[in-house]
Structures are given as C-alpha cells and as structure tokens.
Amino acid sequence: MDNFFVPYIGKKPASVCINGHRLVILAHEKDMLEDDLDLLGADSVKKFKTKHSEDEHEKLFGKIARQIDGGIVIAPEGVGLRDVLKNLESELPWLQ
C-alpha cells in the first residue's frame, strides 16, 4: 500500500497557483504538509491509501486534479515544502 497526504481547505483539495499553473502538492510524509499548511492555504491534511499500482495512483491523482481543474505534484521525500514551491516557481514556464 502507498500513502499519499493531500492538503485540504474545507472539503476541497487546497491548490496553489504557480506561474499560472493550478496545482495540488501531495506528499508521502504528513509532517511535510502539516508544518506549512499556511503556504498552501490549507486547513487540514487527508490521508489516502492506494494499492502500489500505477492504475490506482492515476485514479486518485485524476480525481484530485478534476476537483481543482489543475495538476498534481508529488513532493520528493526529505524536501521541505518551501523548497518544493521555490523549485516549481523557477522551473515551471509562465502561463497566461
């Protein structure tokens, strides 16, 4: 089984807009998100368990992406949320 932690605001996934891209940042570690909920505009973190399969991951990611009409980023383990956001800001092209 794989665990994914997703930031939420109320009943919806909390998204951030970076260079015009609407994204939800997922993590394998709950603390990585909980420590900086304010950076994501979130008020809680929900845990999702999936089978260790690409199909199961795609179903979960697709559902979340549709809820925010955006994309999904899985934060690498051991990297702080501030660093993930900073990297995305420098790497993602600008969209208008």
mmCIF file of the C-alpha atoms, coordinates in Angstrom:
data_MODEL
# 
_entry.id   MODEL 
# 
loop_
_atom_site.group_PDB 
_atom_site.id 
_atom_site.type_symbol 
_atom_site.label_atom_id 
_atom_site.label_alt_id 
_atom_site.label_comp_id 
_atom_site.label_asym_id 
_atom_site.label_entity_id 
_atom_site.label_seq_id 
_atom_site.pdbx_PDB_ins_code 
_atom_site.Cartn_x 
_atom_site.Cartn_y 
_atom_site.Cartn_z 
_atom_site.occupancy 
_atom_site.B_iso_or_equiv 
_atom_site.pdbx_formal_charge 
_atom_site.auth_seq_id 
_atom_site.auth_comp_id 
_atom_site.auth_asym_id 
_atom_site.auth_atom_id 
_atom_site.pdbx_PDB_model_num 
ATOM 1  C CA . MET A 1 1  ? 0.000   0.000  0.000   1.00 0.00 ? 1  MET A CA 1 
ATOM 2  C CA . ASP A 1 2  ? 1.063   3.552  -0.693  1.00 0.00 ? 2  ASP A CA 1 
ATOM 3  C CA . ASN A 1 3  ? 0.034   6.526  1.407   1.00 0.00 ? 3  ASN A CA 1 
ATOM 4  C CA . PHE A 1 4  ? -0.457  9.982  -0.033  1.00 0.00 ? 4  PHE A CA 1 
ATOM 5  C CA . PHE A 1 5  ? -1.210  13.041 2.051   1.00 0.00 ? 5  PHE A CA 1 
ATOM 6  C CA . VAL A 1 6  ? -3.267  15.799 0.448   1.00 0.00 ? 6  VAL A CA 1 
ATOM 7  C CA . PRO A 1 7  ? -3.792  19.342 1.786   1.00 0.00 ? 7  PRO A CA 1 
ATOM 8  C CA . TYR A 1 8  ? -7.432  20.364 2.089   1.00 0.00 ? 8  TYR A CA 1 
ATOM 9  C CA . ILE A 1 9  ? -9.351  23.544 2.687   1.00 0.00 ? 9  ILE A CA 1 
ATOM 10 C CA . GLY A 1 10 ? -12.763 22.563 3.903   1.00 0.00 ? 10 GLY A CA 1 
ATOM 11 C CA . LYS A 1 11 ? -13.967 19.731 1.674   1.00 0.00 ? 11 LYS A CA 1 
ATOM 12 C CA . LYS A 1 12 ? -11.779 20.517 -1.359  1.00 0.00 ? 12 LYS A CA 1 
ATOM 13 C CA . PRO A 1 13 ? -8.116  19.888 -2.052  1.00 0.00 ? 13 PRO A CA 1 
ATOM 14 C CA . ALA A 1 14 ? -6.103  23.050 -1.416  1.00 0.00 ? 14 ALA A CA 1 
ATOM 15 C CA . SER A 1 15 ? -4.390  24.238 -4.573  1.00 0.00 ? 15 SER A CA 1 
ATOM 16 C CA . VAL A 1 16 ? -1.693  26.788 -5.240  1.00 0.00 ? 16 VAL A CA 1 
ATOM 17 C CA . CYS A 1 17 ? -1.184  28.775 -8.416  1.00 0.00 ? 17 CYS A CA 1 
ATOM 18 C CA . ILE A 1 18 ? 2.424   28.885 -9.593  1.00 0.00 ? 18 ILE A CA 1 
ATOM 19 C CA . ASN A 1 19 ? 3.264   30.736 -12.806 1.00 0.00 ? 19 ASN A CA 1 
ATOM 20 C CA . GLY A 1 20 ? -0.338  30.258 -13.944 1.00 0.00 ? 20 GLY A CA 1 
ATOM 21 C CA . HIS A 1 21 ? -0.439  26.523 -13.121 1.00 0.00 ? 21 HIS A CA 1 
ATOM 22 C CA . ARG A 1 22 ? -3.056  25.402 -10.579 1.00 0.00 ? 22 ARG A CA 1 
ATOM 23 C CA . LEU A 1 23 ? -1.509  22.560 -8.564  1.00 0.00 ? 23 LEU A CA 1 
ATOM 24 C CA . VAL A 1 24 ? -2.099  20.381 -5.537  1.00 0.00 ? 24 VAL A CA 1 
ATOM 25 C CA . ILE A 1 25 ? 1.073   19.344 -3.748  1.00 0.00 ? 25 ILE A CA 1 
ATOM 26 C CA . LEU A 1 26 ? 0.868   15.770 -2.445  1.00 0.00 ? 26 LEU A CA 1 
ATOM 27 C CA . ALA A 1 27 ? 3.369   14.197 -0.079  1.00 0.00 ? 27 ALA A CA 1 
ATOM 28 C CA . HIS A 1 28 ? 4.309   10.788 1.266   1.00 0.00 ? 28 HIS A CA 1 
ATOM 29 C CA . GLU A 1 29 ? 5.016   12.369 4.668   1.00 0.00 ? 29 GLU A CA 1 
ATOM 30 C CA . LYS A 1 30 ? 2.197   14.012 6.624   1.00 0.00 ? 30 LYS A CA 1 
ATOM 31 C CA . ASP A 1 31 ? 4.544   16.308 8.552   1.00 0.00 ? 31 ASP A CA 1 
ATOM 32 C CA . MET A 1 32 ? 5.900   17.810 5.343   1.00 0.00 ? 32 MET A CA 1 
ATOM 33 C CA . LEU A 1 33 ? 2.489   19.361 4.654   1.00 0.00 ? 33 LEU A CA 1 
ATOM 34 C CA . GLU A 1 34 ? 1.231   19.915 8.194   1.00 0.00 ? 34 GLU A CA 1 
ATOM 35 C CA . ASP A 1 35 ? 4.205   22.059 9.140   1.00 0.00 ? 35 ASP A CA 1 
ATOM 36 C CA . ASP A 1 36 ? 3.393   24.619 6.422   1.00 0.00 ? 36 ASP A CA 1 
ATOM 37 C CA . LEU A 1 37 ? -0.361  24.460 5.780   1.00 0.00 ? 37 LEU A CA 1 
ATOM 38 C CA . ASP A 1 38 ? -0.467  28.254 5.543   1.00 0.00 ? 38 ASP A CA 1 
ATOM 39 C CA . LEU A 1 39 ? 1.769   28.185 2.444   1.00 0.00 ? 39 LEU A CA 1 
ATOM 40 C CA . LEU A 1 40 ? -0.892  26.121 0.687   1.00 0.00 ? 40 LEU A CA 1 
ATOM 41 C CA . GLY A 1 41 ? -3.926  27.946 2.022   1.00 0.00 ? 41 GLY A CA 1 
ATOM 42 C CA . ALA A 1 42 ? -4.992  24.666 3.627   1.00 0.00 ? 42 ALA A CA 1 
ATOM 43 C CA . ASP A 1 43 ? -6.567  23.928 6.985   1.00 0.00 ? 43 ASP A CA 1 
ATOM 44 C CA . SER A 1 44 ? -6.080  20.147 7.168   1.00 0.00 ? 44 SER A CA 1 
ATOM 45 C CA . VAL A 1 45 ? -4.360  17.140 5.623   1.00 0.00 ? 45 VAL A CA 1 
ATOM 46 C CA . LYS A 1 46 ? -6.165  13.996 4.483   1.00 0.00 ? 46 LYS A CA 1 
ATOM 47 C CA . LYS A 1 47 ? -4.551  10.596 4.072   1.00 0.00 ? 47 LYS A CA 1 
ATOM 48 C CA . PHE A 1 48 ? -5.311  8.453  1.033   1.00 0.00 ? 48 PHE A CA 1 
ATOM 49 C CA . LYS A 1 49 ? -4.235  4.822  0.783   1.00 0.00 ? 49 LYS A CA 1 
ATOM 50 C CA . THR A 1 50 ? -3.789  3.236  -2.616  1.00 0.00 ? 50 THR A CA 1 
ATOM 51 C CA . LYS A 1 51 ? -2.547  -0.087 -3.826  1.00 0.00 ? 51 LYS A CA 1 
ATOM 52 C CA . HIS A 1 52 ? 1.018   0.009  -5.039  1.00 0.00 ? 52 HIS A CA 1 
ATOM 53 C CA . SER A 1 53 ? -0.044  0.207  -8.682  1.00 0.00 ? 53 SER A CA 1 
ATOM 54 C CA . GLU A 1 54 ? 0.142   2.826  -11.372 1.00 0.00 ? 54 GLU A CA 1 
ATOM 55 C CA . ASP A 1 55 ? -3.580  2.437  -12.162 1.00 0.00 ? 55 ASP A CA 1 
ATOM 56 C CA . GLU A 1 56 ? -4.586  3.103  -8.550  1.00 0.00 ? 56 GLU A CA 1 
ATOM 57 C CA . HIS A 1 57 ? -2.314  6.143  -8.379  1.00 0.00 ? 57 HIS A CA 1 
ATOM 58 C CA . GLU A 1 58 ? -3.706  7.521  -11.630 1.00 0.00 ? 58 GLU A CA 1 
ATOM 59 C CA . LYS A 1 59 ? -7.291  7.132  -10.362 1.00 0.00 ? 59 LYS A CA 1 
ATOM 60 C CA . LEU A 1 60 ? -6.501  9.077  -7.190  1.00 0.00 ? 60 LEU A CA 1 
ATOM 61 C CA . PHE A 1 61 ? -4.487  11.755 -8.965  1.00 0.00 ? 61 PHE A CA 1 
ATOM 62 C CA . GLY A 1 62 ? -7.121  12.145 -11.682 1.00 0.00 ? 62 GLY A CA 1 
ATOM 63 C CA . LYS A 1 63 ? -9.883  12.588 -9.119  1.00 0.00 ? 63 LYS A CA 1 
ATOM 64 C CA . ILE A 1 64 ? -7.944  15.276 -7.251  1.00 0.00 ? 64 ILE A CA 1 
ATOM 65 C CA . ALA A 1 65 ? -6.903  17.040 -10.469 1.00 0.00 ? 65 ALA A CA 1 
ATOM 66 C CA . ARG A 1 66 ? -10.537 17.201 -11.650 1.00 0.00 ? 66 ARG A CA 1 
ATOM 67 C CA . GLN A 1 67 ? -11.658 18.645 -8.321  1.00 0.00 ? 67 GLN A CA 1 
ATOM 68 C CA . ILE A 1 68 ? -9.329  21.628 -8.721  1.00 0.00 ? 68 ILE A CA 1 
ATOM 69 C CA . ASP A 1 69 ? -9.199  21.729 -12.536 1.00 0.00 ? 69 ASP A CA 1 
ATOM 70 C CA . GLY A 1 70 ? -5.420  21.578 -12.364 1.00 0.00 ? 70 GLY A CA 1 
ATOM 71 C CA . GLY A 1 71 ? -2.439  19.321 -11.881 1.00 0.00 ? 71 GLY A CA 1 
ATOM 72 C CA . ILE A 1 72 ? -0.743  17.234 -9.240  1.00 0.00 ? 72 ILE A CA 1 
ATOM 73 C CA . VAL A 1 73 ? 2.800   17.440 -7.914  1.00 0.00 ? 73 VAL A CA 1 
ATOM 74 C CA . ILE A 1 74 ? 4.196   14.774 -5.610  1.00 0.00 ? 74 ILE A CA 1 
ATOM 75 C CA . ALA A 1 75 ? 6.781   16.318 -3.327  1.00 0.00 ? 75 ALA A CA 1 
ATOM 76 C CA . PRO A 1 76 ? 10.005  14.331 -3.054  1.00 0.00 ? 76 PRO A CA 1 
ATOM 77 C CA . GLU A 1 77 ? 10.674  12.754 0.316   1.00 0.00 ? 77 GLU A CA 1 
ATOM 78 C CA . GLY A 1 78 ? 13.020  14.657 2.590   1.00 0.00 ? 78 GLY A CA 1 
ATOM 79 C CA . VAL A 1 79 ? 12.488  18.015 0.864   1.00 0.00 ? 79 VAL A CA 1 
ATOM 80 C CA . GLY A 1 80 ? 10.724  20.863 2.658   1.00 0.00 ? 80 GLY A CA 1 
ATOM 81 C CA . LEU A 1 81 ? 7.571   22.390 1.238   1.00 0.00 ? 81 LEU A CA 1 
ATOM 82 C CA . ARG A 1 82 ? 9.195   25.825 0.892   1.00 0.00 ? 82 ARG A CA 1 
ATOM 83 C CA . ASP A 1 83 ? 11.928  24.288 -1.260  1.00 0.00 ? 83 ASP A CA 1 
ATOM 84 C CA . VAL A 1 84 ? 9.386   22.430 -3.399  1.00 0.00 ? 84 VAL A CA 1 
ATOM 85 C CA . LEU A 1 85 ? 7.454   25.639 -4.035  1.00 0.00 ? 85 LEU A CA 1 
ATOM 86 C CA . LYS A 1 86 ? 10.617  27.620 -4.764  1.00 0.00 ? 86 LYS A CA 1 
ATOM 87 C CA . ASN A 1 87 ? 11.757  24.957 -7.252  1.00 0.00 ? 87 ASN A CA 1 
ATOM 88 C CA . LEU A 1 88 ? 8.393   24.909 -9.006  1.00 0.00 ? 88 LEU A CA 1 
ATOM 89 C CA . GLU A 1 89 ? 8.441   28.698 -9.324  1.00 0.00 ? 89 GLU A CA 1 
ATOM 90 C CA . SER A 1 90 ? 11.825  28.566 -11.020 1.00 0.00 ? 90 SER A CA 1 
ATOM 91 C CA . GLU A 1 91 ? 11.120  25.521 -13.228 1.00 0.00 ? 91 GLU A CA 1 
ATOM 92 C CA . LEU A 1 92 ? 7.536   25.934 -14.447 1.00 0.00 ? 92 LEU A CA 1 
ATOM 93 C CA . PRO A 1 93 ? 7.009   28.101 -17.521 1.00 0.00 ? 93 PRO A CA 1 
ATOM 94 C CA . TRP A 1 94 ? 4.681   31.051 -17.210 1.00 0.00 ? 94 TRP A CA 1 
ATOM 95 C CA . LEU A 1 95 ? 1.125   30.549 -18.456 1.00 0.00 ? 95 LEU A CA 1 
ATOM 96 C CA . GLN A 1 96 ? -1.295  33.344 -19.122 1.00 0.00 ? 96 GLN A CA 1 
# 
